[in-house]
Amino acid sequence: MAKRKLSKAQRVAIRKQIQSKIAAGIPKAEVLRTISTQYHVSPETVRWYLKSGTNGTPTSGSASKAASNGARAKAPSRRRSSGGAKTNGLFHLVQKVSEEGLKRALAAKKLMPRLQAKIAEKLRLESLARKVRKALRVADLQASRLQKKVARLIKG
């Protein structure tokens, strides 16, 4: 089943929301996620609206220039970073973590050894329970066989 097409008013509203949220300093990934859930479209669709700008045509970049003169756009080269990008990402990650979240994470880390010990004990007890059930079945089978022998000897 095909998805319904967004109306012109919705497309304009999406573009305005994208521009206002980006101008407010909200990260692009967050903008894509919130608008895609709001309008029930994929983040790729919202990304297309982000790239298309206000009038529906690509805003800038080598792809639009190459498309205009008929040439194919060159793929960007992959250079190795010197670690600055990793530090920048780490900085943003640390900046986003709240004090309360950090406290909860540290409290959870302290509980991990106890959790692992309880899980190991549970597995050991489950194994022991299986062995006991098996021994109980064997003992029950042997008792029923002996009971049948006793009954045959009494009858006969």
PyMOL commands that place a pseudoatom at each C-alpha (Angstrom):
pseudoatom trace, name=CA, resn=MET, resi=1, chain=A, elem=C, hetatm=0, pos=[0.000, 0.000, 0.000]
pseudoatom trace, name=CA, resn=ALA, resi=2, chain=A, elem=C, hetatm=0, pos=[1.452, 3.343, -1.036]
pseudoatom trace, name=CA, resn=LYS, resi=3, chain=A, elem=C, hetatm=0, pos=[1.855, 6.133, 1.453]
pseudoatom trace, name=CA, resn=ARG, resi=4, chain=A, elem=C, hetatm=0, pos=[-0.276, 9.206, 0.975]
pseudoatom trace, name=CA, resn=LYS, resi=5, chain=A, elem=C, hetatm=0, pos=[1.360, 12.267, -0.493]
pseudoatom trace, name=CA, resn=LEU, resi=6, chain=A, elem=C, hetatm=0, pos=[1.798, 15.303, 1.732]
pseudoatom trace, name=CA, resn=SER, resi=7, chain=A, elem=C, hetatm=0, pos=[-0.238, 18.343, 0.804]
pseudoatom trace, name=CA, resn=LYS, resi=8, chain=A, elem=C, hetatm=0, pos=[1.450, 21.524, -0.350]
pseudoatom trace, name=CA, resn=ALA, resi=9, chain=A, elem=C, hetatm=0, pos=[0.588, 23.217, 2.958]
pseudoatom trace, name=CA, resn=GLN, resi=10, chain=A, elem=C, hetatm=0, pos=[2.185, 20.353, 4.892]
pseudoatom trace, name=CA, resn=ARG, resi=11, chain=A, elem=C, hetatm=0, pos=[5.335, 20.521, 2.775]
pseudoatom trace, name=CA, resn=VAL, resi=12, chain=A, elem=C, hetatm=0, pos=[5.610, 24.274, 3.369]
pseudoatom trace, name=CA, resn=ALA, resi=13, chain=A, elem=C, hetatm=0, pos=[5.020, 23.759, 7.092]
pseudoatom trace, name=CA, resn=ILE, resi=14, chain=A, elem=C, hetatm=0, pos=[7.722, 21.071, 7.232]
pseudoatom trace, name=CA, resn=ARG, resi=15, chain=A, elem=C, hetatm=0, pos=[10.232, 23.374, 5.540]
pseudoatom trace, name=CA, resn=LYS, resi=16, chain=A, elem=C, hetatm=0, pos=[9.395, 26.237, 7.922]
pseudoatom trace, name=CA, resn=GLN, resi=17, chain=A, elem=C, hetatm=0, pos=[9.724, 23.976, 10.966]
pseudoatom trace, name=CA, resn=ILE, resi=18, chain=A, elem=C, hetatm=0, pos=[13.051, 22.660, 9.743]
pseudoatom trace, name=CA, resn=GLN, resi=19, chain=A, elem=C, hetatm=0, pos=[14.407, 26.167, 9.223]
pseudoatom trace, name=CA, resn=SER, resi=20, chain=A, elem=C, hetatm=0, pos=[13.193, 27.435, 12.591]
pseudoatom trace, name=CA, resn=LYS, resi=21, chain=A, elem=C, hetatm=0, pos=[14.537, 24.435, 14.532]
pseudoatom trace, name=CA, resn=ILE, resi=22, chain=A, elem=C, hetatm=0, pos=[17.909, 24.497, 12.798]
pseudoatom trace, name=CA, resn=ALA, resi=23, chain=A, elem=C, hetatm=0, pos=[18.127, 28.263, 13.446]
pseudoatom trace, name=CA, resn=ALA, resi=24, chain=A, elem=C, hetatm=0, pos=[17.338, 27.571, 17.121]
pseudoatom trace, name=CA, resn=GLY, resi=25, chain=A, elem=C, hetatm=0, pos=[20.412, 25.333, 17.287]
pseudoatom trace, name=CA, resn=ILE, resi=26, chain=A, elem=C, hetatm=0, pos=[18.675, 21.965, 17.580]
pseudoatom trace, name=CA, resn=PRO, resi=27, chain=A, elem=C, hetatm=0, pos=[20.815, 19.143, 16.103]
pseudoatom trace, name=CA, resn=LYS, resi=28, chain=A, elem=C, hetatm=0, pos=[19.773, 17.985, 12.630]
pseudoatom trace, name=CA, resn=ALA, resi=29, chain=A, elem=C, hetatm=0, pos=[19.227, 14.405, 13.764]
pseudoatom trace, name=CA, resn=GLU, resi=30, chain=A, elem=C, hetatm=0, pos=[16.782, 15.544, 16.451]
pseudoatom trace, name=CA, resn=VAL, resi=31, chain=A, elem=C, hetatm=0, pos=[14.964, 17.787, 13.956]
pseudoatom trace, name=CA, resn=LEU, resi=32, chain=A, elem=C, hetatm=0, pos=[14.627, 14.914, 11.483]
pseudoatom trace, name=CA, resn=ARG, resi=33, chain=A, elem=C, hetatm=0, pos=[13.359, 12.554, 14.174]
pseudoatom trace, name=CA, resn=THR, resi=34, chain=A, elem=C, hetatm=0, pos=[10.736, 14.897, 15.643]
pseudoatom trace, name=CA, resn=ILE, resi=35, chain=A, elem=C, hetatm=0, pos=[9.333, 16.106, 12.335]
pseudoatom trace, name=CA, resn=SER, resi=36, chain=A, elem=C, hetatm=0, pos=[9.234, 12.595, 10.866]
pseudoatom trace, name=CA, resn=THR, resi=37, chain=A, elem=C, hetatm=0, pos=[7.181, 11.326, 13.815]
pseudoatom trace, name=CA, resn=GLN, resi=38, chain=A, elem=C, hetatm=0, pos=[4.938, 14.406, 13.754]
pseudoatom trace, name=CA, resn=TYR, resi=39, chain=A, elem=C, hetatm=0, pos=[4.038, 14.025, 10.073]
pseudoatom trace, name=CA, resn=HIS, resi=40, chain=A, elem=C, hetatm=0, pos=[4.322, 10.210, 9.954]
pseudoatom trace, name=CA, resn=VAL, resi=41, chain=A, elem=C, hetatm=0, pos=[6.963, 10.234, 7.225]
pseudoatom trace, name=CA, resn=SER, resi=42, chain=A, elem=C, hetatm=0, pos=[10.413, 8.693, 7.135]
pseudoatom trace, name=CA, resn=PRO, resi=43, chain=A, elem=C, hetatm=0, pos=[13.458, 10.656, 8.296]
pseudoatom trace, name=CA, resn=GLU, resi=44, chain=A, elem=C, hetatm=0, pos=[14.796, 10.343, 4.735]
pseudoatom trace, name=CA, resn=THR, resi=45, chain=A, elem=C, hetatm=0, pos=[11.799, 12.279, 3.473]
pseudoatom trace, name=CA, resn=VAL, resi=46, chain=A, elem=C, hetatm=0, pos=[12.406, 15.031, 6.030]
pseudoatom trace, name=CA, resn=ARG, resi=47, chain=A, elem=C, hetatm=0, pos=[16.100, 15.012, 5.083]
pseudoatom trace, name=CA, resn=TRP, resi=48, chain=A, elem=C, hetatm=0, pos=[15.037, 15.639, 1.487]
pseudoatom trace, name=CA, resn=TYR, resi=49, chain=A, elem=C, hetatm=0, pos=[12.999, 18.646, 2.637]
pseudoatom trace, name=CA, resn=LEU, resi=50, chain=A, elem=C, hetatm=0, pos=[15.995, 19.828, 4.669]
pseudoatom trace, name=CA, resn=LYS, resi=51, chain=A, elem=C, hetatm=0, pos=[18.226, 19.689, 1.598]
pseudoatom trace, name=CA, resn=SER, resi=52, chain=A, elem=C, hetatm=0, pos=[15.608, 21.167, -0.721]
pseudoatom trace, name=CA, resn=GLY, resi=53, chain=A, elem=C, hetatm=0, pos=[15.336, 24.498, 1.123]
pseudoatom trace, name=CA, resn=THR, resi=54, chain=A, elem=C, hetatm=0, pos=[12.339, 26.825, 0.871]
pseudoatom trace, name=CA, resn=ASN, resi=55, chain=A, elem=C, hetatm=0, pos=[11.273, 26.668, -2.767]
pseudoatom trace, name=CA, resn=GLY, resi=56, chain=A, elem=C, hetatm=0, pos=[11.689, 22.919, -3.321]
pseudoatom trace, name=CA, resn=THR, resi=57, chain=A, elem=C, hetatm=0, pos=[14.988, 23.065, -5.178]
pseudoatom trace, name=CA, resn=PRO, resi=58, chain=A, elem=C, hetatm=0, pos=[18.363, 22.099, -3.716]
pseudoatom trace, name=CA, resn=THR, resi=59, chain=A, elem=C, hetatm=0, pos=[19.860, 24.965, -1.754]
pseudoatom trace, name=CA, resn=SER, resi=60, chain=A, elem=C, hetatm=0, pos=[23.554, 24.641, -2.494]
pseudoatom trace, name=CA, resn=GLY, resi=61, chain=A, elem=C, hetatm=0, pos=[26.311, 22.160, -2.996]
pseudoatom trace, name=CA, resn=SER, resi=62, chain=A, elem=C, hetatm=0, pos=[28.199, 20.497, -5.778]
pseudoatom trace, name=CA, resn=ALA, resi=63, chain=A, elem=C, hetatm=0, pos=[25.337, 18.113, -6.560]
pseudoatom trace, name=CA, resn=SER, resi=64, chain=A, elem=C, hetatm=0, pos=[22.997, 20.936, -7.585]
pseudoatom trace, name=CA, resn=LYS, resi=65, chain=A, elem=C, hetatm=0, pos=[25.697, 22.689, -9.603]
pseudoatom trace, name=CA, resn=ALA, resi=66, chain=A, elem=C, hetatm=0, pos=[26.678, 19.447, -11.310]
pseudoatom trace, name=CA, resn=ALA, resi=67, chain=A, elem=C, hetatm=0, pos=[23.064, 18.632, -12.067]
pseudoatom trace, name=CA, resn=SER, resi=68, chain=A, elem=C, hetatm=0, pos=[22.541, 22.030, -13.625]
pseudoatom trace, name=CA, resn=ASN, resi=69, chain=A, elem=C, hetatm=0, pos=[25.373, 21.634, -16.133]
pseudoatom trace, name=CA, resn=GLY, resi=70, chain=A, elem=C, hetatm=0, pos=[24.762, 17.913, -16.755]
pseudoatom trace, name=CA, resn=ALA, resi=71, chain=A, elem=C, hetatm=0, pos=[27.947, 16.672, -15.084]
pseudoatom trace, name=CA, resn=ARG, resi=72, chain=A, elem=C, hetatm=0, pos=[27.985, 13.959, -12.488]
pseudoatom trace, name=CA, resn=ALA, resi=73, chain=A, elem=C, hetatm=0, pos=[28.812, 14.977, -8.924]
pseudoatom trace, name=CA, resn=LYS, resi=74, chain=A, elem=C, hetatm=0, pos=[32.133, 13.751, -7.542]
pseudoatom trace, name=CA, resn=ALA, resi=75, chain=A, elem=C, hetatm=0, pos=[31.991, 11.694, -4.375]
pseudoatom trace, name=CA, resn=PRO, resi=76, chain=A, elem=C, hetatm=0, pos=[33.634, 13.381, -1.392]
pseudoatom trace, name=CA, resn=SER, resi=77, chain=A, elem=C, hetatm=0, pos=[37.017, 11.965, -0.413]
pseudoatom trace, name=CA, resn=ARG, resi=78, chain=A, elem=C, hetatm=0, pos=[37.358, 10.161, 2.882]
pseudoatom trace, name=CA, resn=ARG, resi=79, chain=A, elem=C, hetatm=0, pos=[40.173, 11.574, 4.930]
pseudoatom trace, name=CA, resn=ARG, resi=80, chain=A, elem=C, hetatm=0, pos=[41.208, 10.271, 8.279]
pseudoatom trace, name=CA, resn=SER, resi=81, chain=A, elem=C, hetatm=0, pos=[40.664, 12.699, 11.088]
pseudoatom trace, name=CA, resn=SER, resi=82, chain=A, elem=C, hetatm=0, pos=[43.415, 13.549, 13.514]
pseudoatom trace, name=CA, resn=GLY, resi=83, chain=A, elem=C, hetatm=0, pos=[41.146, 12.880, 16.487]
pseudoatom trace, name=CA, resn=GLY, resi=84, chain=A, elem=C, hetatm=0, pos=[39.622, 16.349, 16.648]
pseudoatom trace, name=CA, resn=ALA, resi=85, chain=A, elem=C, hetatm=0, pos=[36.248, 15.108, 15.442]
pseudoatom trace, name=CA, resn=LYS, resi=86, chain=A, elem=C, hetatm=0, pos=[36.252, 12.351, 18.055]
pseudoatom trace, name=CA, resn=THR, resi=87, chain=A, elem=C, hetatm=0, pos=[37.020, 14.848, 20.801]
pseudoatom trace, name=CA, resn=ASN, resi=88, chain=A, elem=C, hetatm=0, pos=[34.290, 17.157, 19.550]
pseudoatom trace, name=CA, resn=GLY, resi=89, chain=A, elem=C, hetatm=0, pos=[31.771, 14.281, 19.592]
pseudoatom trace, name=CA, resn=LEU, resi=90, chain=A, elem=C, hetatm=0, pos=[32.902, 13.285, 23.070]
pseudoatom trace, name=CA, resn=PHE, resi=91, chain=A, elem=C, hetatm=0, pos=[32.522, 16.881, 24.217]
pseudoatom trace, name=CA, resn=HIS, resi=92, chain=A, elem=C, hetatm=0, pos=[28.907, 16.976, 22.993]
pseudoatom trace, name=CA, resn=LEU, resi=93, chain=A, elem=C, hetatm=0, pos=[28.198, 13.606, 24.598]
pseudoatom trace, name=CA, resn=VAL, resi=94, chain=A, elem=C, hetatm=0, pos=[29.546, 14.729, 27.965]
pseudoatom trace, name=CA, resn=GLN, resi=95, chain=A, elem=C, hetatm=0, pos=[27.700, 18.023, 27.658]
pseudoatom trace, name=CA, resn=LYS, resi=96, chain=A, elem=C, hetatm=0, pos=[24.384, 16.228, 27.088]
pseudoatom trace, name=CA, resn=VAL, resi=97, chain=A, elem=C, hetatm=0, pos=[24.706, 13.940, 30.131]
pseudoatom trace, name=CA, resn=SER, resi=98, chain=A, elem=C, hetatm=0, pos=[22.809, 15.298, 33.089]
pseudoatom trace, name=CA, resn=GLU, resi=99, chain=A, elem=C, hetatm=0, pos=[24.084, 15.058, 36.636]
pseudoatom trace, name=CA, resn=GLU, resi=100, chain=A, elem=C, hetatm=0, pos=[21.139, 12.890, 37.649]
pseudoatom trace, name=CA, resn=GLY, resi=101, chain=A, elem=C, hetatm=0, pos=[21.680, 10.569, 34.688]
pseudoatom trace, name=CA, resn=LEU, resi=102, chain=A, elem=C, hetatm=0, pos=[25.334, 10.224, 35.589]
pseudoatom trace, name=CA, resn=LYS, resi=103, chain=A, elem=C, hetatm=0, pos=[24.448, 9.393, 39.203]
pseudoatom trace, name=CA, resn=ARG, resi=104, chain=A, elem=C, hetatm=0, pos=[21.985, 6.735, 38.041]
pseudoatom trace, name=CA, resn=ALA, resi=105, chain=A, elem=C, hetatm=0, pos=[24.563, 5.239, 35.668]
pseudoatom trace, name=CA, resn=LEU, resi=106, chain=A, elem=C, hetatm=0, pos=[27.173, 5.048, 38.442]
pseudoatom trace, name=CA, resn=ALA, resi=107, chain=A, elem=C, hetatm=0, pos=[24.638, 3.477, 40.818]
pseudoatom trace, name=CA, resn=ALA, resi=108, chain=A, elem=C, hetatm=0, pos=[23.752, 0.923, 38.147]
pseudoatom trace, name=CA, resn=LYS, resi=109, chain=A, elem=C, hetatm=0, pos=[27.443, 0.184, 37.585]
pseudoatom trace, name=CA, resn=LYS, resi=110, chain=A, elem=C, hetatm=0, pos=[27.860, -0.554, 41.302]
pseudoatom trace, name=CA, resn=LEU, resi=111, chain=A, elem=C, hetatm=0, pos=[24.970, -3.037, 41.161]
pseudoatom trace, name=CA, resn=MET, resi=112, chain=A, elem=C, hetatm=0, pos=[26.304, -4.943, 38.133]
pseudoatom trace, name=CA, resn=PRO, resi=113, chain=A, elem=C, hetatm=0, pos=[28.503, -7.431, 40.084]
pseudoatom trace, name=CA, resn=ARG, resi=114, chain=A, elem=C, hetatm=0, pos=[25.567, -8.336, 42.321]
pseudoatom trace, name=CA, resn=LEU, resi=115, chain=A, elem=C, hetatm=0, pos=[23.329, -8.761, 39.282]
pseudoatom trace, name=CA, resn=GLN, resi=116, chain=A, elem=C, hetatm=0, pos=[25.861, -11.015, 37.575]
pseudoatom trace, name=CA, resn=ALA, resi=117, chain=A, elem=C, hetatm=0, pos=[26.222, -13.097, 40.746]
pseudoatom trace, name=CA, resn=LYS, resi=118, chain=A, elem=C, hetatm=0, pos=[22.435, -13.502, 41.051]
pseudoatom trace, name=CA, resn=ILE, resi=119, chain=A, elem=C, hetatm=0, pos=[22.131, -14.501, 37.396]
pseudoatom trace, name=CA, resn=ALA, resi=120, chain=A, elem=C, hetatm=0, pos=[24.884, -17.112, 37.842]
pseudoatom trace, name=CA, resn=GLU, resi=121, chain=A, elem=C, hetatm=0, pos=[23.156, -18.416, 40.984]
pseudoatom trace, name=CA, resn=LYS, resi=122, chain=A, elem=C, hetatm=0, pos=[19.826, -18.609, 39.132]
pseudoatom trace, name=CA, resn=LEU, resi=123, chain=A, elem=C, hetatm=0, pos=[21.421, -20.617, 36.302]
pseudoatom trace, name=CA, resn=ARG, resi=124, chain=A, elem=C, hetatm=0, pos=[23.109, -22.933, 38.817]
pseudoatom trace, name=CA, resn=LEU, resi=125, chain=A, elem=C, hetatm=0, pos=[19.819, -23.498, 40.691]
pseudoatom trace, name=CA, resn=GLU, resi=126, chain=A, elem=C, hetatm=0, pos=[17.897, -24.106, 37.449]
pseudoatom trace, name=CA, resn=SER, resi=127, chain=A, elem=C, hetatm=0, pos=[20.466, -26.726, 36.473]
pseudoatom trace, name=CA, resn=LEU, resi=128, chain=A, elem=C, hetatm=0, pos=[20.195, -28.290, 39.917]
pseudoatom trace, name=CA, resn=ALA, resi=129, chain=A, elem=C, hetatm=0, pos=[16.386, -28.275, 39.667]
pseudoatom trace, name=CA, resn=ARG, resi=130, chain=A, elem=C, hetatm=0, pos=[16.565, -30.112, 36.317]
pseudoatom trace, name=CA, resn=LYS, resi=131, chain=A, elem=C, hetatm=0, pos=[18.827, -32.744, 37.873]
pseudoatom trace, name=CA, resn=VAL, resi=132, chain=A, elem=C, hetatm=0, pos=[16.487, -33.154, 40.856]
pseudoatom trace, name=CA, resn=ARG, resi=133, chain=A, elem=C, hetatm=0, pos=[13.425, -33.497, 38.576]
pseudoatom trace, name=CA, resn=LYS, resi=134, chain=A, elem=C, hetatm=0, pos=[15.241, -36.127, 36.526]
pseudoatom trace, name=CA, resn=ALA, resi=135, chain=A, elem=C, hetatm=0, pos=[16.265, -38.030, 39.671]
pseudoatom trace, name=CA, resn=LEU, resi=136, chain=A, elem=C, hetatm=0, pos=[12.668, -37.825, 40.924]
pseudoatom trace, name=CA, resn=ARG, resi=137, chain=A, elem=C, hetatm=0, pos=[11.352, -39.281, 37.640]
pseudoatom trace, name=CA, resn=VAL, resi=138, chain=A, elem=C, hetatm=0, pos=[13.894, -42.111, 37.825]
pseudoatom trace, name=CA, resn=ALA, resi=139, chain=A, elem=C, hetatm=0, pos=[13.018, -42.855, 41.463]
pseudoatom trace, name=CA, resn=ASP, resi=140, chain=A, elem=C, hetatm=0, pos=[9.289, -42.792, 40.649]
pseudoatom trace, name=CA, resn=LEU, resi=141, chain=A, elem=C, hetatm=0, pos=[9.806, -45.170, 37.718]
pseudoatom trace, name=CA, resn=GLN, resi=142, chain=A, elem=C, hetatm=0, pos=[11.870, -47.558, 39.865]
pseudoatom trace, name=CA, resn=ALA, resi=143, chain=A, elem=C, hetatm=0, pos=[9.278, -47.434, 42.658]
pseudoatom trace, name=CA, resn=SER, resi=144, chain=A, elem=C, hetatm=0, pos=[6.449, -48.236, 40.241]
pseudoatom trace, name=CA, resn=ARG, resi=145, chain=A, elem=C, hetatm=0, pos=[8.432, -51.169, 38.800]
pseudoatom trace, name=CA, resn=LEU, resi=146, chain=A, elem=C, hetatm=0, pos=[9.124, -52.525, 42.285]
pseudoatom trace, name=CA, resn=GLN, resi=147, chain=A, elem=C, hetatm=0, pos=[5.485, -52.082, 43.193]
pseudoatom trace, name=CA, resn=LYS, resi=148, chain=A, elem=C, hetatm=0, pos=[4.456, -54.137, 40.146]
pseudoatom trace, name=CA, resn=LYS, resi=149, chain=A, elem=C, hetatm=0, pos=[6.939, -56.887, 41.103]
pseudoatom trace, name=CA, resn=VAL, resi=150, chain=A, elem=C, hetatm=0, pos=[5.582, -57.001, 44.641]
pseudoatom trace, name=CA, resn=ALA, resi=151, chain=A, elem=C, hetatm=0, pos=[2.032, -57.210, 43.286]
pseudoatom trace, name=CA, resn=ARG, resi=152, chain=A, elem=C, hetatm=0, pos=[2.991, -60.087, 40.950]
pseudoatom trace, name=CA, resn=LEU, resi=153, chain=A, elem=C, hetatm=0, pos=[4.722, -61.953, 43.781]
pseudoatom trace, name=CA, resn=ILE, resi=154, chain=A, elem=C, hetatm=0, pos=[1.714, -61.589, 46.077]
pseudoatom trace, name=CA, resn=LYS, resi=155, chain=A, elem=C, hetatm=0, pos=[-0.685, -62.860, 43.426]
pseudoatom trace, name=CA, resn=GLY, resi=156, chain=A, elem=C, hetatm=0, pos=[1.324, -65.610, 42.498]
for i in range(1, 156): cmd.bond("trace and resi %d" % i, "trace and resi %d" % (i + 1))
show_as sticks, trace
zoom trace
